Amino acid sequence: MSTTLVRQRDPFRERALAPYAERVDLVERDHETALLRAVVDGARSGTGGGVALAGEAGTGKSALLAAACVRTGGVRVLRGGCDPLSTPRPLGPFRDIAAQVPSAPLQHQPDVPLPSVCEELYDWLRSEPTVLVVEDLHWVDAATAEVLRFLVRRIGSMPLALLVSYRDLEVGQSHPARPLLGDLALNEDVRTLPLGPLTVAGVRTLLSGTALDPERVHRITGGNPYFVTEIAKDPDRPLPGSVRDAVLARTAEISAEDFEVLQLVATAPDGLGDRALAALGVGLPTLRRLGVTGLLTHSRDGIALRHELARQAVESTIPPGGAHRLHRRLLDALERLDPRDPAVLTHHAVSARDAGRAARYAREAAEQAARAGSHSEAAAFLEIALEHLADAPPQERAELLQLLGFEQYMTSRLEDAVANVRATFALWRIAADLPGLSAAHERCAVYRYYQGRRKEAEAHAEQAAQFAVDAGSGPALGAARATRAYLAHMRSELDLTVLHGQEAATLGQEHALPGLVLRGQLLGCYVRLGKGDERAREEILEHIETARSSGWDELASTGYSQVLNLDVEQRRLRAAEHVLEESLPFARARDIPICQHWQTALRSRLRLAEGRWKAAVEDAHAVLEEDGMPLAWLWPHLVVALVALRSGEAGDAHTHLDEAWALAGRIDEPLRTLHVLSALAEAQWLTGEADPRVTELAPQVLQRFGATPGTSWAVGELRAWLHRLDLLVESPLDVAPPYALAGDNRARDAAVAWQRIGEPFSAAMVLSDSADVQDRLRAIEELDALGAYANADRLRVDLRRDSDLHVPARARASTRANPGGLTNRQLDVARLVARGLTNSEIATRLFISPKTADHHVSAVLTKLGLASRRSVVVRADELGLA
């Protein structure tokens, strides 16, 4: 039995409307029809695939999808769609499916976290062959788009035919559907089919049996199939000048009262369910009379106009000032039904000009969206609420502005977030609400810091604490102390971090605020891990799980970011890979672009350390091309610059270095300053061009931060580069073990340590510092293999000057393995090959088709210069894939 989105219908309603069901015409769509049916047949046989239909309104997308769902024996059919609401319903299509199909996920669960939705849908959809139709992606919400992206990435591993449609001209660069459409375009199991207008021959076919002139009709309609079909239905009427005229001509015979019902239906973009029709007093006789027009159809669980163009045509007849009365009538009816959808009620309340109900329902919709991990939609609903609360009391307006600022921060709109929170300052003062004012400054501290403005962030944190003390508010003081502790931690002021973190945790306990307690505990763990206590790492991961299960998205994702940052800084590179496997999917699934931005930046640094330079630059550019948060840009600037310099293609490397230096100055943190100076020192070593920041400032900075807890790796790196430049003033410094070995003239031991860590560039460079000529020759060979040609060539010059040995020229590209040439996806595949997995197992693990896995494996072997999968397994540790 096939399962469809449309539930068991009322037989009386079926008989009333059956004579007027739409005839599906698929003229000049044979290729598209065949492809759709092939994808459905593939799902029946257990092979996943998809088709995306793109075209303007009226090109026949819905007709094609309807035809694909006919005669699908053995395959269940699920149909959902996105609606043109002022702000879309989070997960609207999937909630509709859940309302109609008893076994579907999301049954009466408005606040299911997005990761759970994704996993439950994936398990459910792969349980049996399925056709999933989602129409009108140009109206999609961010949460639905993310679920579809999740499914698309796994489509090769389940018996699913995913069929979607959208108007391509209505999806701009910032549209929620844009990342999804990118995934669809890149997935070889999914085809995108653009639907163009009909030819004159196609119009002639649709007009067969009429006396109409096909060429004239083609000129009038532009070959739009829907427009042509409307004309063909009434060939004896004068030719209309537009789709609107053609649609309205079909309403000429109905009464004014019935036409108002038609207008009522047009004001409900998501259709009107049976219960809503009853609440509105629309009975079967009225539906029979309206059925004669041929404009109505069943849509999901009720009645809707047959086509969006028809809906717009009828809606256009509503006189000025009349729409709000119709929306008010709908709002009154829908309020009497359960369950109520606050997103739909918001749409009608706004159109009804009912400010009170619009604000109330928008706030409810925002809360629901935020709990479900749809922070973009939450922000949109809060903007609606604020727009309709212009005359609200200052405190209420300030609360909403602060909530909006938080959602904008989560979705990486920092400028907007800061502006809205700053706008609350005056409102809190008018309301004489010092705890509220404290909370606003605390939030501003966080947002300003992520903008790379540390001084302002610290000032806001101090103000937050002062207002909390003045108000005698323990919760507000705890939040202020936690933020100040976080800023201190990032500046390596560990004693201050512990002091304020403990105070925050204590205040959290006193006021029964578990989130604040956890925040304080995490800060203490960061300090311990920064000092080298790796037991704190497990505690951090446990705290993150607590935050995730409690729905504290910001706390969980920040925890991931911090443990990841410390793992990379302290060279636990493989552990960092495991964190990323959890953190990036969490940030994507919970709609937290700001954390995804930060973690992708950290991954670019990780890839640089691993010698995966192509993947590193891929991530770096992805971060720099997004607005995101400036705080995340430092390492991407360094990655782009260093890879360019090392490869001998400097380009705009110095511009990136200057950007990183300026950013480090604004952030004013020891670790960032040390890392940028190391990059500048390497640039000077490579180019021979003196840089005063290196020659004059770097030695001073090294002495200043040499004993700062948590900086031993960064101090060791800068010390190594200054040593190569003969700029090092010898003095005792606390450096990490590999740097200490090099400082004791144990270059080979240091190189082994770096290889064990998985950082081949550092291993090669430490060999280049050796007094042994053979070590230096080996360093040149390893740098060439990495693609660090500029570093290798610099060493060739030095070695030829210092010895009589023959120094080999650079190896040809065709004879070099290039592990750094793998993309991020190829790295995922390479690691699984190194574990001995087959293509089929890799496909299952990565949710791709075996065919795609085979392509990736072939590319990996080619780039690594290896002949077989067995070679990857044998050399896994050497290649950094173990």
C-alpha positions in Angstrom: 0.0 0.0 0.0 1.3 3.5 -0.8 1.1 6.2 1.8 0.2 9.7 0.6 0.2 13.0 2.3 -3.5 13.5 1.5 -5.6 11.8 4.2 -8.8 9.8 3.7 -11.2 12.3 2.1 -14.8 13.0 2.8 -16.7 11.0 0.1 -19.3 13.8 -0.3 -16.5 16.3 -0.9 -14.8 14.0 -3.4 -18.0 13.6 -5.4 -18.6 17.3 -5.3 -15.2 18.2 -6.7 -14.4 15.1 -8.8 -15.9 16.4 -12.1 -13.7 19.4 -11.9 -10.4 17.7 -11.1 -7.4 19.2 -13.0 -6.4 17.5 -16.2 -2.7 17.0 -16.2 -1.1 18.0 -19.6 2.5 17.0 -20.0 3.1 18.3 -23.5 6.8 18.5 -24.5 7.8 17.0 -21.1 8.6 13.5 -22.2 12.3 13.6 -21.2 11.4 15.0 -17.8 8.6 12.5 -17.2 10.9 9.6 -18.1 13.6 10.9 -15.7 11.2 11.3 -12.8 9.8 7.8 -13.3 13.3 6.4 -13.5 14.1 7.9 -10.1 10.9 6.5 -8.7 11.7 3.1 -10.1 15.2 3.4 -8.6 13.7 4.0 -5.2 11.5 0.9 -5.7 14.6 -1.2 -6.3 16.5 0.3 -3.4 18.5 3.0 -5.1 18.3 6.6 -3.9 18.1 9.6 -6.2 16.4 12.9 -6.8 15.1 15.4 -9.3 14.8 19.2 -8.8 12.4 20.9 -11.1 13.2 24.6 -11.7 11.0 27.1 -13.6 8.8 30.1 -13.3 5.2 29.8 -12.1 3.0 27.9 -14.5 5.7 25.9 -16.3 4.1 22.6 -15.2 6.3 21.7 -12.2 3.3 20.5 -10.1 1.8 18.6 -13.0 5.0 16.7 -13.6 5.4 15.8 -9.9 1.7 14.7 -9.8 2.3 12.5 -12.8 5.4 11.0 -11.2 3.3 10.0 -8.2 0.8 8.1 -10.3 1.1 4.3 -10.5 3.8 4.0 -7.9 2.9 0.5 -6.6 5.2 -0.7 -3.9 6.4 2.8 -3.1 4.8 5.1 -0.5 4.3 8.7 -1.6 4.7 11.6 0.8 3.8 15.1 -0.4 4.5 18.3 1.3 5.0 21.9 0.2 6.2 25.3 1.4 3.7 28.1 1.7 4.0 31.9 0.9 3.5 33.0 4.5 5.0 36.3 5.5 7.4 34.2 7.7 7.5 30.5 6.9 6.6 27.8 9.4 9.7 26.0 10.6 9.6 22.4 9.2 6.2 23.2 7.6 6.3 20.4 4.9 7.3 17.8 7.4 4.8 18.9 10.0 2.1 18.6 7.4 3.3 15.0 6.6 3.3 14.2 10.3 -0.3 15.5 10.6 -1.4 13.2 7.8 0.7 10.0 8.2 0.4 8.4 11.6 3.8 6.7 11.4 5.7 9.9 10.5 8.1 11.7 12.9 7.0 15.0 14.5 3.7 13.6 15.7 2.3 16.4 17.9 5.8 17.5 18.9 6.3 21.2 18.1 9.7 21.5 19.7 11.7 18.5 18.5 15.4 19.5 18.1 16.5 19.6 14.5 19.2 16.9 14.9 16.5 14.6 16.2 14.2 15.5 13.3 16.9 14.7 10.8 17.8 11.4 12.4 14.2 10.3 12.8 13.3 11.2 9.3 16.3 9.4 7.9 15.5 6.2 9.8 11.9 6.4 8.8 12.5 7.1 5.1 15.0 4.4 4.7 12.7 1.8 6.2 10.8 1.3 2.9 10.9 2.7 -0.7 9.6 6.2 -0.6 8.8 9.1 -3.0 9.2 12.4 -1.1 7.8 15.4 -2.9 8.5 18.9 -1.5 7.1 21.7 -3.7 7.9 25.4 -3.9 11.3 25.6 -2.2 11.4 29.3 -3.0 9.2 29.6 0.1 11.2 27.2 2.2 12.2 27.9 5.8 15.8 27.4 7.0 15.0 24.3 9.1 13.3 22.5 6.3 16.2 23.4 4.0 18.6 22.0 6.5 16.6 18.7 6.9 16.6 18.4 3.1 20.3 19.0 2.9 20.8 16.2 5.5 18.7 13.9 3.4 20.4 14.9 0.1 23.8 14.1 1.6 22.5 10.6 2.4 20.3 9.9 -0.5 22.6 7.3 -2.0 22.2 5.2 1.1 18.4 4.8 1.2 15.5 3.9 -1.2 14.3 7.4 -1.6 13.1 9.4 -4.6 13.4 13.0 -3.6 11.4 15.3 -5.9 11.5 19.0 -5.3 10.4 22.1 -7.2 11.3 25.8 -7.1 11.2 29.0 -9.0 14.8 29.6 -9.8 14.4 33.4 -10.4 13.1 33.8 -6.8 16.1 32.2 -5.0 18.8 34.8 -4.4 22.2 34.4 -2.9 21.0 34.9 0.7 17.9 32.8 0.3 17.5 29.8 2.8 17.3 27.4 -0.2 20.6 28.5 -1.8 22.9 26.1 0.2 20.4 23.3 -0.5 20.3 24.0 -4.2 24.1 24.0 -4.1 24.1 20.5 -2.6 21.6 19.3 -5.2 23.8 20.6 -8.0 26.9 18.9 -6.7 25.2 15.5 -5.9 25.6 13.1 -8.8 22.5 11.2 -7.6 20.3 14.3 -8.1 19.4 16.0 -11.4 18.3 19.6 -11.8 15.8 20.1 -14.6 15.0 23.6 -15.8 11.5 23.8 -17.3 11.1 26.3 -20.2 8.0 27.5 -22.0 6.2 25.5 -24.7 7.0 25.9 -28.3 4.4 26.9 -30.9 4.0 23.2 -31.6 3.4 22.4 -28.0 0.7 25.2 -27.8 -0.9 23.7 -30.9 -1.1 20.3 -29.2 -2.9 21.8 -26.1 -5.3 23.8 -28.4 -6.2 20.7 -30.5 -9.9 20.6 -31.1 -10.3 24.3 -30.8 -10.4 27.0 -33.5 -7.7 29.1 -31.7 -4.6 30.3 -33.5 -1.6 28.6 -31.9 0.8 31.3 -32.9 -1.3 34.1 -31.6 -1.9 32.2 -28.3 1.8 31.6 -28.0 2.5 35.3 -28.4 0.0 36.2 -25.7 1.0 33.5 -23.2 4.8 33.3 -23.9 4.3 29.5 -24.1 3.4 29.3 -20.3 1.7 25.9 -20.0 -0.7 27.0 -17.3 -1.8 30.1 -19.2 -2.3 28.1 -22.4 -4.3 25.5 -20.5 -6.6 28.1 -19.0 -7.3 29.5 -22.5 -7.9 26.0 -23.9 -10.6 25.4 -21.3 -12.7 28.2 -22.6 -11.9 28.5 -26.2 -15.1 30.4 -27.1 -14.3 33.4 -24.8 -12.3 36.3 -26.1 -8.6 35.8 -25.6 -7.5 37.1 -22.3 -4.5 39.4 -22.0 -3.1 37.8 -18.9 -3.3 34.7 -16.6 -5.4 36.9 -14.2 -8.0 37.5 -16.9 -8.1 33.8 -17.8 -8.7 32.8 -14.2 -11.3 35.4 -13.4 -13.2 34.6 -16.5 -14.0 31.3 -14.9 -15.8 33.0 -11.9 -18.2 35.1 -14.0 -21.2 33.0 -13.2 -20.9 32.6 -9.4 -22.6 34.9 -6.8 -21.0 37.6 -4.9 -21.3 35.6 -1.7 -19.6 32.6 -3.2 -16.9 34.7 -4.8 -16.1 36.1 -1.3 -15.6 32.5 -0.1 -13.2 32.1 -3.0 -11.4 35.2 -1.9 -11.3 33.8 1.6 -9.6 30.7 0.3 -7.1 32.9 -1.6 -6.1 34.6 1.7 -4.9 31.3 3.1 -1.7 30.4 1.2 -1.5 27.1 3.0 -5.0 26.1 2.2 -8.1 25.6 4.4 -8.6 22.4 6.2 -11.9 20.7 6.7 -12.2 21.9 10.3 -11.3 25.4 9.3 -14.0 25.4 6.6 -16.5 24.2 9.2 -15.5 27.0 11.6 -15.9 29.5 8.8 -19.4 28.2 8.0 -18.5 27.0 4.5 -20.6 24.0 3.7 -20.8 21.4 1.0 -23.4 23.4 -1.2 -21.0 26.3 -1.4 -18.2 24.0 -2.3 -20.3 22.4 -5.1 -21.0 25.8 -6.6 -17.4 26.8 -6.4 -16.3 23.5 -7.8 -18.0 24.4 -11.1 -15.2 27.0 -11.7 -12.5 24.3 -11.8 -10.3 26.5 -9.6 -10.5 24.5 -6.4 -8.5 21.4 -5.5 -7.7 19.3 -2.5 -4.4 20.5 -1.0 -3.0 18.4 1.8 -5.9 18.1 4.3 -8.4 20.6 2.8 -9.2 23.0 0.0 -7.0 25.4 -1.9 -6.9 27.2 -5.2 -5.6 24.9 -7.9 -2.5 26.9 -8.7 -0.6 29.7 -7.1 -1.2 31.9 -10.2 -4.9 31.3 -9.7 -4.6 32.2 -6.0 -2.8 35.4 -6.8 -5.5 36.3 -9.5 -8.3 35.9 -7.0 -6.4 37.6 -4.3 -5.9 40.6 -6.6 -9.7 41.2 -6.7 -9.9 41.9 -3.0 -10.7 45.6 -2.8 -8.4 48.0 -0.9 -9.1 47.7 2.8 -10.9 44.4 2.4 -8.1 41.9 2.9 -7.8 42.6 6.6 -11.5 41.8 7.2 -11.0 38.4 5.5 -7.8 37.7 7.4 -9.6 38.6 10.7 -12.4 36.2 9.8 -9.8 33.5 9.2 -7.9 34.3 12.4 -11.0 34.1 14.5 -11.8 30.7 13.0 -8.3 29.3 13.3 -8.0 30.4 17.0 -10.9 28.0 17.8 -9.0 25.0 16.5 -6.4 22.8 18.2 -3.5 22.4 17.7 -2.9 26.0 16.8 0.1 26.9 14.6 1.5 30.2 15.8 3.3 30.9 12.5 0.0 30.7 10.5 -1.8 32.7 13.1 1.0 35.3 13.0 0.5 35.6 9.2 -3.2 36.2 9.5 -2.9 38.5 12.5 -0.4 40.7 10.6 -2.7 40.8 7.6 -5.7 41.5 9.8 -3.9 44.6 11.2 -4.4 43.1 14.7 -1.2 44.3 16.4 -1.9 42.7 19.7 -2.5 39.2 18.3 0.3 39.6 15.8 2.8 40.4 18.5 1.6 37.6 20.7 1.6 34.9 18.1 4.9 36.0 16.6 6.5 35.7 20.0 5.1 32.2 20.4 6.3 31.3 16.9 9.7 32.6 17.7 10.0 30.6 20.9 8.8 27.5 19.1 11.3 28.1 16.3 14.2 28.7 18.7 13.5 25.5 20.6 13.4 23.5 17.4 16.8 25.0 16.3 15.4 27.4 13.7 17.2 30.5 14.9 16.8 32.3 11.5 13.0 31.9 11.7 13.0 32.9 15.4 14.7 36.2 14.5 12.2 36.8 11.7 9.2 36.3 14.0 10.7 38.5 16.7 11.1 41.3 14.2 7.4 40.9 13.4 6.5 41.0 17.1 8.6 44.2 17.6 7.0 45.9 14.6 3.6 45.4 16.2 4.6 46.5 19.7 5.6 50.1 18.9 3.5 51.3 21.9 4.4 48.5 24.3 5.8 49.3 27.7 9.6 49.9 27.7 10.4 46.7 29.6 8.4 44.5 27.2 10.0 46.1 24.1 13.5 45.8 25.7 12.9 42.1 26.4 12.0 41.5 22.8 14.9 43.5 21.4 17.3 41.5 23.6 15.8 38.2 22.4 16.1 39.4 18.8 19.7 40.4 19.4 20.5 36.9 20.7 18.9 35.2 17.7 20.8 37.5 15.3 24.0 36.7 17.1 23.4 33.0 16.8 22.8 33.4 13.1 26.0 35.5 12.6 24.3 38.9 12.2 26.5 40.6 14.8 26.0 44.3 13.7 22.3 43.9 13.9 22.6 42.1 17.3 24.7 44.9 18.8 22.4 47.6 17.4 19.3 46.0 18.9 20.8 45.3 22.3 22.2 48.8 22.5 18.7 50.1 21.8 17.6 48.4 25.0 19.9 50.5 27.3 17.5 53.5 27.3 14.5 51.3 27.6 15.8 49.5 30.7 16.7 52.8 32.3 13.2 54.2 31.7 11.8 51.0 33.2 14.2 51.4 36.1 15.3 47.8 35.5 18.9 47.4 36.5 19.1 43.6 36.1 17.8 44.0 32.6 20.4 46.7 31.9 23.1 44.4 33.3 21.9 41.6 31.0 22.0 43.9 28.0 25.6 44.9 28.7 26.6 41.3 29.3 25.2 40.4 25.9 26.9 43.4 24.3 30.2 42.2 25.8 29.9 38.8 24.0 28.8 40.3 20.7 31.5 43.0 20.7 34.2 40.4 21.5 33.1 38.3 18.5 33.4 41.4 16.4 37.1 41.6 17.5 36.6 44.6 19.8 38.1 43.4 23.1 38.3 46.7 24.9 34.7 47.5 24.3 33.7 43.9 25.3 35.6 44.2 28.6 34.0 47.6 29.3 30.5 46.2 28.8 31.3 43.2 31.0 32.4 45.5 33.8 29.3 47.7 33.4 27.2 44.6 33.5 28.7 43.5 36.8 28.3 47.0 38.3 24.6 47.3 37.4 24.0 43.8 38.8 25.7 44.8 42.1 23.7 48.0 42.2 20.5 46.0 41.7 21.5 43.3 44.1 20.8 40.7 41.4 22.7 37.4 41.8 21.7 35.9 38.5 22.7 39.1 36.6 26.0 39.3 38.4 26.7 35.6 37.7 26.2 36.1 34.0 28.4 39.2 34.0 31.2 37.3 35.9 30.9 34.3 33.5 31.4 36.6 30.5 34.3 38.4 32.1 35.9 35.1 32.9 35.5 34.0 29.3 37.2 37.1 28.1 40.0 36.6 30.6 40.4 33.0 29.5 40.8 34.0 25.8 43.5 36.5 26.9 45.4 33.8 28.9 44.5 35.5 32.2 43.9 32.2 33.9 43.8 33.3 37.5 41.1 35.9 36.7 39.2 33.2 34.7 39.1 30.9 37.7 38.1 33.7 40.1 35.2 34.9 38.1 34.2 31.4 36.8 33.9 30.1 40.4 31.8 33.1 41.4 29.5 32.5 38.5 29.1 28.9 39.4 28.4 29.7 43.0 25.8 32.3 42.1 24.2 29.8 39.8 23.9 27.3 42.6 22.5 29.9 45.0 19.8 30.9 42.5 19.0 27.4 41.1 20.3 28.3 37.6 21.9 25.1 36.2 22.9 26.7 33.0 25.0 29.3 34.9 26.5 26.6 37.1 27.5 24.7 34.0 29.0 27.8 32.4 31.2 28.4 35.4 32.3 24.8 35.5 33.2 24.8 31.9 35.4 27.9 32.4 37.3 26.1 35.2 37.8 23.1 32.9 39.1 25.3 30.1 41.8 26.7 32.4 42.8 23.2 33.6 43.1 21.9 30.1 45.0 25.0 29.0 47.5 24.2 31.7 47.9 20.7 30.4 45.5 18.7 32.6 44.0 16.4 30.0 41.5 15.0 32.5 39.6 18.2 32.2 39.0 17.4 28.5 36.7 14.5 29.4 34.8 16.7 31.8 34.3 19.4 29.1 32.8 16.8 26.8 30.5 15.6 29.5 29.4 19.1 30.2 28.7 19.6 26.5 26.4 16.6 26.5 24.6 18.1 29.4 24.2 21.4 27.6 22.9 19.6 24.4 20.4 17.5 26.3 19.1 20.7 28.1 18.7 22.6 24.9 21.4 25.2 25.7 22.6 25.6 22.1 25.0 28.5 22.8 26.7 26.8 25.7 27.1 23.5 23.9 28.5 24.9 20.7 30.8 27.3 22.6 32.1 24.3 24.6 32.9 22.5 21.3 34.7 25.5 20.0 36.8 25.8 23.1 37.9 22.2 23.4 38.6 22.2 19.6 40.7 25.3 19.9 42.7 23.9 22.8 43.1 20.5 21.0 44.6 22.2 17.9 46.7 24.6 20.0 48.2 21.8 22.1 48.6 19.5 19.0 46.0 16.8 19.8 45.2 16.8 16.1 43.4 13.5 15.9 41.3 14.3 19.0 40.4 17.6 17.2 39.2 15.6 14.2 36.8 13.7 16.5 35.5 16.9 18.0 34.8 18.3 14.5 32.8 15.2 13.6 30.4 16.2 16.4 30.6 20.0 16.5 30.1 21.0 12.9 27.0 18.8 12.3 25.6 20.2 15.6 26.1 23.8 14.6 24.5 23.1 11.2 21.6 21.1 12.6 20.8 23.7 15.3 21.1 26.6 12.8 24.0 28.3 14.6 26.0 29.9 11.7 28.2 31.8 14.1 29.7 28.7 15.6 29.9 26.9 12.3 31.9 29.9 11.1 34.3 29.7 14.0 34.7 25.9 13.9 35.4 26.0 10.1 38.1 28.6 10.8 39.6 26.2 13.4 39.4 23.4 10.9 41.4 25.4 8.4 44.1 25.8 11.1 44.0 22.0 11.8 44.3 21.2 8.1 47.3 23.5 7.8 49.0 21.7 10.7 48.2 18.3 9.1 49.8 19.4 5.8 46.4 19.3 4.1 46.8 22.6 2.5 44.2 22.4 -0.2 41.6 21.6 2.3 42.9 24.3 4.6 42.6 27.0 2.0 39.2 25.6 1.0 38.0 26.2 4.6 39.8 29.5 5.0 38.2 31.0 1.9 34.8 29.7 3.0 35.2 31.7 6.3 36.6 34.9 4.7 33.8 35.0 2.1 31.1 35.0 4.8 30.2 38.0 6.9 30.3 35.9 10.0 32.4 37.1 13.0 35.7 39.0 12.5 37.1 37.0 15.5 37.2 33.9 13.3 39.1 35.5 10.4 42.6 35.5 12.0 43.6 32.0 11.2 42.0 31.9 7.7 44.1 35.0 6.9 47.2 33.2 8.2 46.3 30.0 6.4 45.9 31.7 3.0 49.1 33.7 3.4 51.3 30.8 4.6 50.1 28.3 2.0 50.7 30.9 -0.7 54.2 31.8 0.7 55.3 28.2 1.2 54.1 27.2 -2.3 56.1 30.0 -3.9 53.0 31.8 -5.2 52.9 34.7 -2.8 50.1 36.6 -4.5 48.3 38.7 -1.9 49.9 36.8 1.0 51.2 40.0 2.6 47.8 41.6 2.5 46.4 38.7 4.5 49.3 38.9 6.9 48.6 42.6 7.5 44.9 41.9 8.0 45.8 39.3 10.6 48.2 41.6 12.4 45.6 44.4 12.6 43.0 42.0 13.9 45.4 40.5 16.5 46.0 44.1 17.7 42.3 44.7 18.2 41.8 41.3 20.0 45.0 41.8 22.1 45.6 38.2 23.2 49.0 36.5 23.7 48.3 33.5 21.6 47.0 35.4 18.6 49.8 37.9 18.7 52.4 35.1 19.0 50.9 33.1 16.0 50.8 36.2 13.8 54.4 37.1 14.6 55.4 33.5 13.8 53.8 33.9 10.3 55.5 37.2 9.8 58.8 35.8 10.8 58.4 32.9 8.4 57.6 35.4 5.6 60.8 37.3 6.4 62.8 34.1 6.4 61.3 33.1 3.0 61.6 36.5 1.3 64.6 38.1 3.0 62.6 41.3 3.4 63.1 42.7 6.9 59.9 43.4 8.8 60.2 45.7 11.9 57.4 43.8 13.5 59.7 40.8 13.4 63.1 42.4 13.9 62.1 44.8 16.7 58.8 43.7 18.3 58.9 39.9 18.1 61.8 39.4 20.5 60.1 41.7 23.1 56.8 39.8 22.7 58.6 36.5 23.2 60.1 37.7 26.4 56.8 39.2 27.6 54.7 36.1 27.0 57.4 33.4 27.5 56.2 32.5 30.9 52.4 32.9 30.3 50.5 29.7 31.1 49.0 28.0 28.1 51.3 29.6 25.5 54.2 27.0 25.4 53.4 25.9 21.9 53.0 29.3 20.4 56.1 30.5 22.3 58.1 27.6 20.9 57.0 28.3 17.4 58.0 31.9 17.4 61.3 31.0 19.1 62.1 28.6 16.3 61.5 31.2 13.6 63.5 33.9 15.4 66.3 31.3 15.8 66.3 30.7 12.0 66.5 34.5 11.5 69.4 34.9 14.1 67.1 37.2 16.1 66.8 35.1 19.2 68.1 36.5 22.5 68.7 33.3 24.5 66.8 33.1 27.8 64.9 30.4 29.6 61.5 29.9 28.0 58.7 27.5 28.7 58.2 25.7 25.3 56.4 22.5 24.3 58.3 19.3 24.1 59.2 19.1 20.4 60.5 22.7 20.6 62.5 21.8 23.7 64.1 18.8 21.9 65.1 21.1 19.0 66.5 23.6 21.5 68.7 20.8 22.9 70.1 20.1 19.4 68.1 16.9 19.1 66.6 17.6 15.7 65.9 14.0 14.8 64.1 13.3 18.0 62.1 16.5 17.5 61.2 15.5 14.0 60.0 12.1 15.3 57.8 13.9 17.9 56.3 16.1 15.2 55.6 13.1 13.0 53.8 11.4 15.9 51.8 14.5 16.4 50.9 14.5 12.7 52.4 17.8 11.7 54.8 17.1 8.8 55.7 20.7 8.0 57.1 21.2 11.5 58.9 17.9 11.3 60.6 18.9 8.0 61.5 22.4 9.3 63.1 21.1 12.5 65.3 18.7 10.4 66.3 21.8 8.3 67.8 23.3 11.5 70.0 20.2 12.0 73.8 20.4 11.7 73.7 17.1 9.8 73.6 17.6 6.1 71.6 14.4 5.5 68.9 15.7 7.8 68.8 18.9 5.8 68.5 16.9 2.5 65.7 14.9 4.0 64.0 18.2 5.0 64.1 19.4 1.4 62.6 16.2 0.2 59.8 16.3 2.7 59.0 20.0 2.0 58.8 19.3 -1.7 56.4 16.4 -1.0 54.2 18.8 1.0 54.3 21.5 -1.7 56.3 23.9 0.4 58.6 24.6 -2.6 59.6 28.1 -1.4 60.9 26.7 1.9 62.6 23.8 0.1 64.3 26.1 -2.4 65.5 28.4 0.4 67.1 25.4 2.1 68.7 24.4 -1.3 70.4 27.8 -1.5 71.7 27.5 2.1 72.9 23.9 1.7 74.7 24.6 -1.6 76.4 27.6 0.1 77.4 25.5 3.2 78.5 22.2 1.6 80.0 20.7 -1.4 77.2 18.1 -1.7 75.1 17.7 -4.8 71.7 19.1 -3.8 68.9 17.6 -6.0 66.6 19.8 -7.9 62.9 20.0 -7.2 61.1 16.8 -8.1 58.6 16.8 -11.0 55.0 17.0 -10.0 54.2 13.7 -11.8 56.6 11.9 -9.5 55.4 13.4 -6.2 52.7 12.2 -3.9 50.7 15.2 -2.7 48.8 14.3 0.4 48.1 18.1 0.8 46.1 18.1 -2.4 43.0 16.3 -0.9 39.8 18.2 -0.4 37.9 17.9 2.9 35.5 15.3 1.4 38.4 13.3 0.0 40.1 13.4 3.4 37.0 11.8 4.9 37.1 9.1 2.3 40.9 8.6 2.7 40.6 8.0 6.4 37.9 5.4 5.9 40.1 3.7 3.2 42.9 3.7 5.8 40.6 1.9 8.2 40.1 -0.9 5.6 36.5 -0.1 4.7 35.1 -1.1 1.3 33.5 1.3 -1.1 30.1 0.1 0.0 31.0 0.6 3.7 32.4 4.0 2.9 29.2 4.9 1.1 27.1 3.8 4.1 29.3 5.7 6.6 29.3 9.0 4.6 25.7 8.6 3.3 26.8 8.7 -0.3 26.3 6.2 -3.2 28.8 3.4 -3.8 29.4 5.0 -7.2 30.3 8.3 -5.6 32.5 6.6 -3.1 34.3 4.8 -5.9 35.0 8.2 -7.6 36.4 9.6 -4.4 38.6 6.6 -3.7 40.1 6.8 -7.2 40.8 10.6 -6.8 42.4 9.9 -3.4 44.8 7.2 -4.8 45.8 9.5 -7.7 46.5 12.4 -5.4 48.5 10.3 -3.0 50.4 8.7 -5.8 49.5 5.2 -4.6 48.5 2.2 -6.7 46.1 0.5 -4.3 43.9 0.8 -1.3 46.3 -1.6 0.5 49.0 1.0 0.2 46.8 3.6 1.9 46.3 1.1 4.8 50.0 0.3 5.1 51.0 4.0 5.0 48.1 5.4 7.0 50.2 6.6 9.9 52.8 8.1 7.6 50.1 9.9 5.6 48.4 11.2 8.8 45.3 9.1 8.1 45.5 6.7 11.0 
